[in-house]
Amino acid sequence: MLHARKGRKKPKAGLAYLLEIALLLAAISLPPAKAQLSPINLPSNHDPIQGFDIPPERLMESIADLPESVQAAISSDPDRFVSMLRPVLQLASTRYFSPVDKTRSLPASYRPPHLVPLDRYRALYTSAQGLMVNPLIMRDLLRMSAAAESQGVILRISSAYRSYYRQREIFARQVLRRGRKEAARRSARAGHSEHQLGTTIDFGSISNAFCGTRAERWLRLHAHEYGFSISYPPGMEELTGYVPECWHFRHLGKEALALSNRFFGGLSTIMLSYIDDNSDWLAPSR
């Protein structure tokens, strides 16, 4: 959403910075079997959920209100749908896949556990001090930043986790500037911002000036390879409630994005709502 704080690129210490880059590149080159995998970076053959079963009739009933194209995709290959849903459901009981939008919100007290300060990572570029993220996104964020920089592209992080109260301040400022109706198209009310999850990042200028830049074009082509998805794409304001934001990316993980692309037309908003609406019975049997 709209909030940028100016800052300068952090100075790079000689040997310490080079050592950090070397360690990061070494980690990137490790084969998956040796890598420290988080729950959202599971290998494709990982099946951690035992006793998982979805009754076919219940599955068909659950998709009845989805767009026809989504219904057709799932109906044509329900077994594949269920198999791709399994790793995603690992985090369905947490806030990680919570749909946060115009109608669904987070409580004022919610704060992701163990938030990681980005200041400690000299390999990252930030526009402000004190930015924090959910630790579950760090591995992919570091890899994505390193991959972009290896191609001469700097991904500058301008906003990350925001508390309920910080978002309230931002929205109030937008209302004063634009009026409530227009502010609601460009900024989230407190509790309705994905930034409160700690898994969402704003890059660059946090404005349309970022669109078309080298960094934006790189993210458009490669962010999904690291589990990041643009939340408010062009042409989707009727669905999302927000004007397009080329700088706003939420981390969902590669498994969730593969599921979204294969069965939900790449519209993660619909996928997240589906999981949330059916979470009471989608959970695996124990």
N, C-alpha and C positions, 0 to 999 in steps of 0.2 A: 504494500500500500504506500501512500504518499508520505514519506518521511525520510529525509536525507540529512546526515550530519557530515560536515566537511572535515577532512583530516588529511594528513599527509602520509605517503607511503612510508612504512616503517624502515628505518635504516637497517641494512644487512651487515652483520658482523662478519669479518672475513672467514677465519677458520671455522668458527661455530656454525655459520650459515652453510658453508660448503659441506661440513659434516652432516648437518641436518638434511641437506638435499641428497647427499649420498645415501643416507639411511632410508630416506623416503623412496628413492629410486630402487634401492635394493628390495624394499617391501613390495613395491609394485611388481617387480620381476619374479617374486616368489610364485611357484605353482599353487593352484587353489588348495591342494591337499595339505600344504604346509602353512597356508595363510591362517591368520586368526580371523575366523568368520563370525560375523554378527548374525543374529537371527534373520536379517533381511538381506544377507549375502550368501544364501545357501546354495550349494551346488545343485544342478538340475535334477540329480537322481536322489536327492535327500527327501525322505518320507518319514518325518518324525512323529506324525500323528497316528497312533494305534487305535484301532476300532472305529475309524472314521467311516461314516456311512450316511448318505443322503437318500431318503426314499424318492424314487423317480417321480411319484405323483406329487410329493411335496415340492420338489424342485420345479416342476412345471407350473404349479400353483404360484410359487414365489416370483416367477418372472412375468406373470400375467399383466402387470401394470407397467412393465418396461417398454421402451420404444420397440416397434415391430422389428427393426433391424437387429436389435439385441436379442429379442426373443428367438428370431430365426437362427442367429449364430449359435446360441446355446442349445436350442432344440436339435440342431443338425449334428452336434457333437457333444452330448452331455457328459460322456465319460472323460473327454479331454478337459471340459470345463471343471469338473470336480477335481481332477488330478492337478490342474493349475491353481485351483482354489486352496488346496491343502497348505502349502507353505505360507500363503497370505494369511490364513486363519490363525497361524501361530501368534500373530500380534493383534488379532481381532479383539481379544479381551482387554487390550491396553488402549490408551488414547492414540496410539500411533496412526491408526486408520480412521480416527473419528472424522466424520464429515463436519467441517466448520464452515458455515455459510450464512446466508441471510436468515434462515429459520432455525438452524442448529448451532448451539453455542457451548462454550466451556464455562464452568463455574469461575467466579472471581478468584477463588482460592487455588485454582489449578496452576501448578508450576511443574514442569518436567523434572524428574529427579536427576541429580548429578550433572547439571548443565556444565558444559565445557567452555571456558573462556578462550576465544580465538587469539587473544594477545600472546598466548604462549607458543603459537605456531608461527615462526618466522617465515615459513614457506608460503603462508597465506598473505594476501593483500587485503587490507581493510581500509575503510574511509573514516572509521571512528574507533575509539578505544572502548573496551567494556562489552563488546559484542559476545554473545554466548549462543550455543546450539545444543540440541539433544545429542548426547554422545553416540547414539546409534547412527548418525549420519557422517561422523568424522572420517571414517575410512574412505568412503566414496567421495567426500568433499576434497580430501587431500589428493586423491588420485585424479579427480577431475581437474583440480587446479594445476597439478603438475603436468598433466597431459596437455592442457591449454598452453601453459607457459613453454613447453617443449616445442610448440608450433608458433611461438612468438605472440601469444595472446594472453593478456593479463585479465583475470577475472577478479575484479575488485568487489569485495563484499561490503555493502553499505548498511544493511539492516538484517537482523536475525531474530532471536527470541525477543518478544515484547510481553511484558506483564499485562494483565487485565487493565490495570490503572494507567499504564503508559499508553495503551491503545485508546483509553477513554480521553486522555489529553489530546491525542492526535486527532481523533474524530471531532472533538469539540472545536479544535482550531480550524478544521476543514469546514465545519458548519458556519463559523463566523466569517470565513473567507468566501464561501460559495453558496451558502444557504443549505438547509437540511436535505432537500431533494437531490441536489447535485452532489453534495458531499457523500450521500449514501451510494452513489454510483462509483465513487472513487476511493472511498475509505470505509473500513469496517467499524461497526459499533463495538464497544468493549465486549469481549467474550465471543465475538463472531469473527475474530481474526485468526487466520492460520498461523500467524507468527507466534501466538501463545503456545503452540505445540512445540516450538523449538526446532522444528524440522523444515522450516521455510526460510528462504534467503532472498533478499532483494539485492540485485547487482547494479553496479554503475551509478548513474545519476538518479535512479528511481523516478524517471520521467520518460516521456516519449523521445527525448534526445538520445536515450540509450538504444532505441530501435534502429537497426541498420548498421550499428557499429560492428567492428570486428568481433568484439566479445559477444554481442547479442547473436550475431550470425553463427558463431562457434557453438554457443549454447543451444541454439535452435537445431543444429545438426547433431550435436554430441551429448547433450545433457542426459538424454534417456539411457545412454550407455552406462551411466553411473547412478541410475535410479531416480533422477530428478525430472520433474514434469512441470510444464508451465500451467499455472492454475487458471489463468484468465486469457485464453487465446482469442484472436480476432474472430468476430462473427458469432460469439457465444454469450453476449451480454444477456439475452433473454433467458438463457439457462443459468448462468452464474450470478447475474445481478450486478456485475461490475464491468466497467469499460475494459478493453484489452490492456494487459500489463505485461509487456515484453521482458520485464526485469524480475518478475516474481515467480520463483520456482520452489516447489515443495518436493521433498524427498519422500518417495513411496517405496523405493527398492525395485530392483529389476524384475523380480517375480510378479509384483503387483502391476507394474507397467506392462509386462507381457500379457497378463490376464486382461488388463484394460484394452490393450490394442487388439487382442485376438477376439474378444467377445463384446466389448462395450464401445467399439468404434473409436477407441483412444480417448474417450471422455471419462476421465477418472472421477469426476463429480458423480456420475451415474453409478459407477462401480462402488464408490465409498458409501453412497446412500443405500444401495442394495445390501451390502454387507451389514450396515447398521440396522436397517429395517428388519433383517432376518437373523440377527445375531442370537436370538433366543433359541433357535433350533439348528443353526448352522454349526454351532460348536461341536467338536468331535465327541463321540461317546467315550465314557471313561470305564 
